[in-house]
Amino acid sequence: MPRFLRVALQNLRDLMVTAGPFALLAGGLLMAAYWTLQPTPPKVVTLATGQEQGAYAEFGKRYRDWLARYGIEVRLRTTQGAAENVALLRDGASGVQVAFVQGGADSQPTLPGQPKDDGLVALGSLFHEPVWLFYREDVARRRLRRDAIEGLADLRGWRLNVGAAGSGVPNLVNRLFEANRVDAASVRLRTLGETPAVAALLDGAMDAVAFASAPESLLVQMLLQTPGIRLHDFAQAEAYSRRYPFLGPVVLPRGVVDLARDLPPRDVQLIAPTAMLVARDDIHPALVQLFVQAARSIHGEAGWFQRRAEFPSERSLEWPLAREAERTLRGGTPWLQRYLPFWLANLVDRMWVVLLSIVAVLIPLSRVVPPLYEFKVRSRIFRWYGQLRDIEESVDDGEGATQRMIERLGQLEARVERLTVPLSYADELYALRSHIRMVRDRIARVAPQPAPSAAMTVFAQTPASSETSIP
């Protein structure tokens, strides 16, 4: 293995040994915070809408397409209307988490100004949902001797469809009849769905139909342009709004349906409850944020009964506004979400407080890591000093011991030669090598000198002669 690679692996191992417990602690705290906060929203949410071809169904498709851009699958559940939607939200086993609800549709009304406390929260009001009372002009001429009805009392004896059981219109119509002192038994009420009721109205099998829907409803658009079908003008719309807080007066302007054909030919006064998004109070905050943002995109433009940016709103709510919805309505799209993917922006937004707390705990603990790393690296050097000292203390043990010390010293030096340390600790490695040489020199000094041989002794004792005698 190349030396540089061996050094890098050794340094990495030292770093893992010293910083590993710190990293495990940090990771454990992060996992515990993630498990507790659950910052990632579920990928599937069920939205209760309304009847097919109704405004709720059309808006549900828009919400589904909008949230799909953020990886959230919205499953639409067709219902009979707002009353059934509220019942599904209150039923924890239904699987419905969000629903469109019409103001005044709940069969459990509360006192004015008193929010409901039933485990549901509002995400905002979305749009005006006028009460559309369409009737046949020929029936009015036959029964009333005029083309238009003037009030709800004129409907006595008429065949009136108020929507299927589960929609919000039956409860609303009953309240309107009570306000006009009309006995509901005097009207031949029917409870067909919107589409069958409209078909019966066009065929003459029904005299009038009443339903509450946004003007985007295809049925509303069609009936407003059908000859012989007239829309009731609620001349007392302001009085209705004063009597029932969930109702508001709105005006269908002249020509707004079709300017070229001048439809309608005059301004029409209507009464309109406000449609709301209502959810269970255990819904994930990130989903609340997305639904409110979707509502701003879908309902924020100007319409027949609203100005631009009027909706979504905090007004006309029958349930307490969810905290996350309030934050999004007032603050708009979070700053991070404008520059980061939603999942990352949401993760940071949900966990930044916890992250700061974890950092505040880990910063003091992190001061222990550098000393531990230094100790780990230096210990690889200092542990050889014990053997070096043991060799040095054995210097005076005799000639045989000297040879063993030299051998041990050679083995120690060979191991030290293979030792790898970071460059910042190279001075201590070189110090160890110099100390090994010092001990080697000391052993050489104190080692006994070998005795001279006999021949060398005789030669040393014979005097040298400068002359040669001649006999």
C-alpha positions as CSV (number, residue, x, y, z in Angstrom):
1,M,0.0,0.0,0.0
2,P,1.4,3.4,-0.9
3,R,2.7,5.4,2.1
4,F,0.4,8.4,1.5
5,L,-2.6,6.1,1.4
6,R,-1.5,4.4,4.6
7,V,-1.1,7.7,6.3
8,A,-4.5,8.9,5.1
9,L,-6.2,5.8,6.4
10,Q,-4.4,6.0,9.7
11,N,-5.5,9.6,10.2
12,L,-9.1,8.7,9.2
13,R,-9.2,6.0,11.7
14,D,-7.9,8.2,14.5
15,L,-10.5,10.8,13.6
16,M,-13.3,8.3,13.6
17,V,-12.2,6.9,17.0
18,T,-12.1,10.3,18.6
19,A,-15.0,12.1,16.9
20,G,-17.1,9.0,16.4
21,P,-18.9,9.1,19.8
22,F,-19.6,12.8,19.3
23,A,-21.0,12.2,15.8
24,L,-23.2,9.3,17.1
25,L,-24.5,11.6,19.8
26,A,-25.4,14.3,17.3
27,G,-27.0,11.8,15.0
28,G,-29.0,10.3,17.8
29,L,-30.3,13.7,18.9
30,L,-31.3,14.5,15.3
31,M,-33.1,11.2,14.8
32,A,-35.0,11.6,18.1
33,A,-36.0,15.1,17.1
34,Y,-37.1,13.9,13.6
35,W,-39.1,11.1,15.1
36,T,-40.8,13.4,17.6
37,L,-41.6,16.3,15.3
38,Q,-42.4,14.2,12.1
39,P,-41.5,17.2,9.8
40,T,-42.2,15.3,6.6
41,P,-45.9,15.3,5.7
42,P,-47.7,12.2,4.5
43,K,-47.7,11.6,0.8
44,V,-51.4,10.9,0.5
45,V,-54.3,13.0,1.7
46,T,-58.1,12.5,1.2
47,L,-60.2,15.6,0.2
48,A,-64.0,15.3,0.4
49,T,-65.5,17.4,-2.4
50,G,-69.2,17.2,-3.4
51,Q,-71.4,15.9,-6.2
52,E,-70.2,15.3,-9.7
53,Q,-70.2,18.3,-12.0
54,G,-70.5,20.6,-9.0
55,A,-68.2,23.4,-8.1
56,Y,-66.6,21.4,-5.2
57,A,-65.7,18.6,-7.6
58,E,-64.2,21.0,-10.1
59,F,-62.1,22.8,-7.4
60,G,-61.1,19.4,-6.0
61,K,-59.4,18.6,-9.3
62,R,-57.5,21.8,-9.2
63,Y,-56.3,21.2,-5.7
64,R,-55.2,17.7,-6.7
65,D,-53.2,19.0,-9.7
66,W,-51.6,21.8,-7.6
67,L,-50.4,19.6,-4.8
68,A,-49.2,16.9,-7.1
69,R,-46.3,19.3,-8.0
70,Y,-45.0,18.9,-4.5
71,G,-45.3,15.1,-4.5
72,I,-48.6,15.0,-2.5
73,E,-51.3,12.7,-3.9
74,V,-54.8,14.1,-3.2
75,R,-57.5,11.5,-3.4
76,L,-60.9,13.0,-4.1
77,R,-63.9,11.6,-2.4
78,T,-67.3,12.4,-4.0
79,T,-70.0,13.1,-1.5
80,Q,-73.6,14.5,-1.5
81,G,-72.3,17.8,-0.1
82,A,-71.2,19.9,2.8
83,A,-73.2,18.2,5.5
84,E,-71.8,14.8,4.6
85,N,-68.3,16.3,4.5
86,V,-68.6,17.6,8.0
87,A,-69.8,14.2,9.2
88,L,-66.9,12.5,7.5
89,L,-64.4,14.8,9.1
90,R,-65.8,14.1,12.5
91,D,-65.6,10.3,11.8
92,G,-62.0,9.4,12.4
93,A,-62.4,6.1,10.6
94,S,-63.5,7.7,7.4
95,G,-60.0,8.6,6.2
96,V,-61.1,12.1,5.2
97,Q,-58.7,14.8,6.4
98,V,-59.8,17.9,4.5
99,A,-63.1,18.9,3.0
100,F,-65.1,21.7,1.4
101,V,-67.8,23.0,3.7
102,Q,-70.5,25.5,3.0
103,G,-71.3,28.0,5.7
104,G,-74.5,27.2,7.6
105,A,-74.5,23.6,6.4
106,D,-73.6,22.0,9.7
107,S,-76.6,20.5,11.5
108,Q,-75.0,21.4,14.8
109,P,-75.0,25.2,14.8
110,T,-73.4,27.2,17.6
111,L,-74.2,30.6,19.0
112,P,-73.0,33.6,16.9
113,G,-69.3,34.4,17.6
114,Q,-68.7,31.2,19.4
115,P,-66.3,28.8,17.5
116,K,-67.0,25.1,17.4
117,D,-65.0,22.7,19.5
118,D,-65.4,19.4,17.8
119,G,-61.8,18.5,16.7
120,L,-62.0,20.4,13.4
121,V,-60.2,23.5,12.3
122,A,-60.7,25.9,9.4
123,L,-58.0,26.6,6.8
124,G,-59.7,29.7,5.5
125,S,-62.7,30.9,3.6
126,L,-62.5,30.3,-0.1
127,F,-65.2,32.0,-2.1
128,H,-68.8,33.2,-1.9
129,E,-71.2,30.3,-2.6
130,P,-74.5,32.0,-3.6
131,V,-77.9,30.3,-3.1
132,W,-79.1,29.8,-6.6
133,L,-82.9,29.4,-6.8
134,F,-83.8,28.7,-10.5
135,Y,-87.5,28.2,-11.5
136,R,-89.5,27.9,-14.6
137,E,-91.2,31.1,-15.9
138,D,-94.2,29.2,-17.2
139,V,-94.9,27.8,-13.8
140,A,-94.7,31.3,-12.3
141,R,-97.2,32.6,-14.9
142,R,-99.6,29.7,-14.3
143,R,-99.5,29.9,-10.5
144,L,-98.8,33.5,-9.8
145,R,-100.0,35.2,-12.9
146,R,-96.6,36.9,-13.3
147,D,-93.2,36.0,-14.7
148,A,-91.2,36.1,-11.4
149,I,-91.6,35.1,-7.8
150,E,-91.2,37.9,-5.3
151,G,-90.4,35.9,-2.2
152,L,-90.1,32.4,-0.8
153,A,-93.7,32.5,0.3
154,D,-94.7,32.2,-3.4
155,L,-93.2,28.7,-3.5
156,R,-96.1,27.1,-1.5
157,G,-97.4,24.2,-3.5
158,W,-94.4,24.1,-5.8
159,R,-92.2,21.1,-6.6
160,L,-88.9,22.3,-5.2
161,N,-85.7,20.3,-5.1
162,V,-83.4,21.2,-2.2
163,G,-80.6,18.7,-2.9
164,A,-79.8,15.2,-1.7
165,A,-79.5,14.3,1.9
166,G,-76.0,15.1,3.0
167,S,-75.7,18.4,1.1
168,G,-75.8,21.7,3.0
169,V,-78.8,23.1,1.1
170,P,-81.6,21.3,3.0
171,N,-80.5,22.8,6.3
172,L,-80.0,26.2,4.7
173,V,-83.4,26.2,2.9
174,N,-85.2,25.2,6.2
175,R,-83.7,28.3,7.9
176,L,-84.8,30.5,5.1
177,F,-88.3,29.1,5.2
178,E,-88.4,29.7,9.0
179,A,-87.3,33.3,8.5
180,N,-90.2,33.8,5.9
181,R,-92.7,31.9,8.1
182,V,-93.2,29.3,5.4
183,D,-94.2,25.8,6.6
184,A,-91.8,23.4,4.8
185,A,-94.8,21.0,4.6
186,S,-96.6,23.4,2.3
187,V,-93.8,23.0,-0.3
188,R,-93.4,19.7,-2.2
189,L,-89.8,19.2,-1.4
190,R,-87.6,16.8,-3.4
191,T,-84.1,15.5,-2.6
192,L,-82.6,14.7,-5.9
193,G,-78.9,15.2,-6.7
194,E,-78.0,18.3,-8.6
195,T,-77.7,16.8,-12.1
196,P,-81.0,14.8,-11.9
197,A,-82.8,17.8,-10.5
198,V,-81.6,20.1,-13.3
199,A,-82.7,17.5,-15.9
200,A,-86.1,17.3,-14.2
201,L,-86.4,21.1,-14.2
202,L,-85.6,21.3,-17.9
203,D,-88.1,18.5,-18.6
204,G,-90.9,20.2,-16.6
205,A,-91.0,17.4,-13.9
206,M,-89.7,20.0,-11.4
207,D,-90.8,23.5,-10.8
208,A,-87.7,24.9,-9.1
209,V,-84.3,23.9,-7.9
210,A,-82.2,25.4,-5.1
211,F,-78.5,24.8,-4.6
212,A,-75.5,26.6,-3.2
213,S,-72.5,26.6,-5.5
214,A,-69.8,28.8,-6.9
215,P,-70.5,30.3,-10.3
216,E,-67.8,28.0,-11.8
217,S,-70.3,25.2,-11.6
218,L,-71.2,23.9,-15.0
219,L,-74.8,23.5,-14.0
220,V,-75.0,27.1,-12.9
221,Q,-73.4,28.3,-16.1
222,M,-75.9,26.4,-18.2
223,L,-79.0,27.4,-16.3
224,L,-78.1,31.1,-16.4
225,Q,-78.2,30.9,-20.2
226,T,-81.2,28.6,-20.6
227,P,-84.3,30.3,-22.0
228,G,-87.4,30.0,-19.9
229,I,-85.4,29.5,-16.7
230,R,-85.2,32.4,-14.3
231,L,-83.0,33.1,-11.3
232,H,-84.7,34.4,-8.2
233,D,-83.7,37.9,-7.1
234,F,-83.3,38.0,-3.3
235,A,-84.3,41.6,-2.9
236,Q,-84.0,41.3,0.9
237,A,-80.4,40.0,0.7
238,E,-79.1,42.6,3.2
239,A,-81.8,41.6,5.7
240,Y,-80.8,37.9,5.4
241,S,-77.2,38.7,6.1
242,R,-78.1,40.6,9.3
243,R,-80.2,37.8,10.5
244,Y,-77.7,35.0,9.7
245,P,-74.0,35.8,10.2
246,F,-72.9,33.1,7.9
247,L,-74.7,34.7,5.0
248,G,-73.5,37.7,3.0
249,P,-75.2,39.8,0.3
250,V,-73.7,39.6,-3.2
251,V,-74.6,41.0,-6.5
252,L,-74.6,39.2,-9.8
253,P,-73.7,42.1,-12.1
254,R,-75.6,42.8,-15.3
255,G,-73.9,41.2,-18.3
256,V,-71.3,39.3,-16.3
257,V,-72.5,35.9,-17.7
258,D,-72.5,37.1,-21.4
259,L,-71.9,40.7,-22.3
260,A,-72.9,40.2,-25.9
261,R,-76.3,38.8,-25.0
262,D,-76.6,41.0,-21.9
263,L,-77.0,38.1,-19.4
264,P,-78.3,38.7,-16.9
265,P,-80.3,41.7,-18.2
266,R,-80.2,43.4,-14.8
267,D,-78.3,43.2,-11.5
268,V,-79.5,40.3,-9.4
269,Q,-79.3,40.3,-5.6
270,L,-78.2,37.0,-4.0
271,I,-77.4,35.7,-0.6
272,A,-74.2,33.7,-0.3
273,P,-72.7,31.6,2.5
274,T,-69.0,31.3,2.3
275,A,-67.3,28.1,1.4
276,M,-64.5,27.0,3.6
277,L,-61.7,24.5,3.8
278,V,-62.1,22.5,7.0
279,A,-59.7,19.9,8.3
280,R,-59.2,17.6,11.2
281,D,-57.1,19.3,13.9
282,D,-54.5,16.5,13.7
283,I,-53.6,17.2,10.1
284,H,-49.9,17.7,9.4
285,P,-48.9,21.4,9.5
286,A,-47.0,21.1,6.2
287,L,-50.2,20.0,4.5
288,V,-52.1,22.9,6.0
289,Q,-49.4,25.2,4.5
290,L,-49.7,23.6,1.1
291,F,-53.5,23.7,1.1
292,V,-53.5,27.4,2.0
293,Q,-51.0,28.2,-0.7
294,A,-53.1,26.2,-3.2
295,A,-56.2,28.2,-2.1
296,R,-54.4,31.4,-2.7
297,S,-53.4,30.3,-6.2
298,I,-56.9,28.9,-7.1
299,H,-59.2,31.4,-5.4
300,G,-57.1,34.5,-5.3
301,E,-58.1,36.0,-8.7
302,A,-61.0,38.3,-9.3
303,G,-64.4,36.6,-9.9
304,W,-68.1,37.4,-10.2
305,F,-68.5,38.0,-6.5
306,Q,-65.0,38.9,-5.3
307,R,-62.1,41.2,-5.9
308,R,-58.5,40.0,-6.6
309,A,-56.7,38.7,-3.4
310,E,-60.0,38.8,-1.4
311,F,-59.7,35.1,-0.8
312,P,-58.6,33.0,0.9
313,S,-59.5,34.9,4.0
314,E,-59.8,34.6,7.8
315,R,-63.4,36.0,7.8
316,S,-66.7,34.2,8.0
317,L,-65.3,31.0,9.6
318,E,-67.4,28.8,11.8
319,W,-64.4,26.8,13.1
320,P,-61.2,28.2,14.7
321,L,-58.5,29.0,12.2
322,A,-55.6,26.5,12.3
323,R,-52.4,28.1,13.6
324,E,-50.3,27.1,10.5
325,A,-53.1,28.4,8.3
326,E,-53.1,31.8,10.1
327,R,-49.3,32.0,9.7
328,T,-49.5,31.3,6.0
329,L,-52.4,33.6,5.3
330,R,-50.6,36.5,7.0
331,G,-47.0,35.7,6.0
332,G,-47.4,34.2,2.5
333,T,-45.1,31.7,1.1
334,P,-42.2,30.9,3.5
335,W,-38.9,32.6,2.5
336,L,-37.0,29.3,2.3
337,Q,-39.6,27.7,0.0
338,R,-39.0,30.4,-2.6
339,Y,-35.4,29.3,-3.1
340,L,-35.3,25.6,-1.9
341,P,-37.3,22.5,-2.8
342,F,-40.4,22.2,-0.7
343,W,-39.2,19.1,1.2
344,L,-36.0,20.7,2.2
345,A,-37.6,24.1,3.0
346,N,-40.2,22.3,5.1
347,L,-37.6,20.2,6.9
348,V,-35.6,23.3,7.9
349,D,-38.7,25.3,8.8
350,R,-40.0,22.5,11.1
351,M,-36.7,21.7,12.8
352,W,-34.6,24.9,12.9
353,V,-35.5,25.5,16.6
354,V,-34.6,22.0,17.5
355,L,-31.4,22.2,15.4
356,L,-30.3,25.4,17.3
357,S,-31.0,23.6,20.6
358,I,-28.9,20.6,19.6
359,V,-26.1,22.9,18.4
360,A,-26.2,24.7,21.7
361,V,-25.7,21.4,23.5
362,L,-23.1,20.0,21.2
363,I,-20.8,23.1,21.0
364,P,-19.5,22.6,24.6
365,L,-19.1,18.9,24.0
366,S,-17.2,19.5,20.7
367,R,-14.4,21.0,22.7
368,V,-13.4,17.6,23.9
369,V,-12.8,16.3,20.4
370,P,-9.5,18.1,19.6
371,P,-7.8,17.0,22.9
372,L,-8.9,13.4,22.3
373,Y,-7.6,13.4,18.8
374,E,-4.3,14.8,20.0
375,F,-4.1,12.2,22.7
376,K,-4.9,9.4,20.3
377,V,-2.1,10.5,17.8
378,R,0.5,11.2,20.5
379,S,-0.2,7.9,22.2
380,R,1.0,6.1,19.2
381,I,4.4,7.7,19.7
382,F,4.6,7.8,23.5
383,R,3.8,4.2,24.0
384,W,7.2,3.3,22.5
385,Y,9.0,5.3,25.2
386,G,8.1,2.7,27.8
387,Q,10.1,0.1,25.9
388,L,12.9,2.5,25.2
389,R,13.2,3.3,28.9
390,D,13.2,-0.4,29.8
391,I,16.1,-0.9,27.4
392,E,18.1,2.0,28.8
393,E,17.7,0.8,32.4
394,S,19.2,-2.6,31.4
395,V,22.5,-1.0,30.1
396,D,24.6,-2.2,33.1
397,D,23.4,-5.8,33.2
398,G,26.5,-7.3,31.5
399,E,27.9,-8.2,28.1
400,G,25.1,-10.7,27.3
401,A,22.5,-8.2,28.2
402,T,24.1,-5.6,26.0
403,Q,23.7,-7.8,23.0
404,R,20.0,-8.4,23.8
405,M,19.5,-4.7,24.3
406,I,21.0,-4.0,20.9
407,E,18.7,-6.5,19.3
408,R,15.6,-5.1,21.1
409,L,16.7,-1.6,20.2
410,G,16.9,-2.6,16.5
411,Q,13.4,-4.1,16.6
412,L,12.1,-1.0,18.3
413,E,13.7,1.2,15.7
414,A,12.3,-0.9,12.8
415,R,8.8,-0.5,14.2
416,V,9.2,3.2,14.7
417,E,10.3,3.5,11.1
418,R,6.9,2.1,10.0
419,L,5.0,4.5,12.3
420,T,2.8,7.1,10.5
421,V,1.6,10.3,12.1
422,P,0.1,13.6,10.7
423,L,2.7,16.2,9.7
424,S,1.7,18.4,12.6
425,Y,3.1,15.7,15.0
426,A,6.2,14.8,13.0
427,D,8.5,16.7,15.4
428,E,7.6,14.2,18.2
429,L,8.2,11.3,15.9
430,Y,11.7,12.6,15.0
431,A,12.3,13.3,18.7
432,L,11.6,9.6,19.4
433,R,14.0,8.5,16.7
434,S,16.8,10.8,18.1
435,H,16.2,9.4,21.6
436,I,16.6,5.9,20.2
437,R,20.0,6.9,18.8
438,M,21.0,8.4,22.1
439,V,20.3,5.2,23.9
440,R,22.2,3.3,21.2
441,D,25.2,5.6,21.7
442,R,25.1,5.1,25.5
443,I,25.0,1.3,25.1
444,A,28.1,1.6,22.8
445,R,29.9,3.7,25.5
446,V,29.3,1.5,28.4
447,A,29.7,-1.8,26.6
448,P,33.0,-3.7,27.8
449,Q,35.9,-3.7,25.3
450,P,37.0,-7.2,24.1
451,A,40.4,-8.6,25.7
452,P,43.6,-8.6,23.4
453,S,44.9,-12.0,22.2
454,A,48.2,-13.7,23.5
455,A,50.1,-13.2,20.2
456,M,49.2,-9.6,20.3
457,T,50.5,-9.4,23.9
458,V,54.0,-11.1,23.0
459,F,54.4,-8.9,20.0
460,A,53.7,-5.8,22.1
461,Q,56.3,-6.8,24.8
462,T,59.3,-7.6,22.3
463,P,61.6,-4.5,22.0
464,A,62.2,-3.4,18.5
465,S,66.0,-3.5,17.3
466,S,67.3,-0.8,15.2
467,E,70.4,-2.7,14.1
468,T,71.2,-6.2,12.8
469,S,74.3,-7.9,14.4
470,I,76.8,-9.6,12.0
471,P,78.7,-12.6,13.4
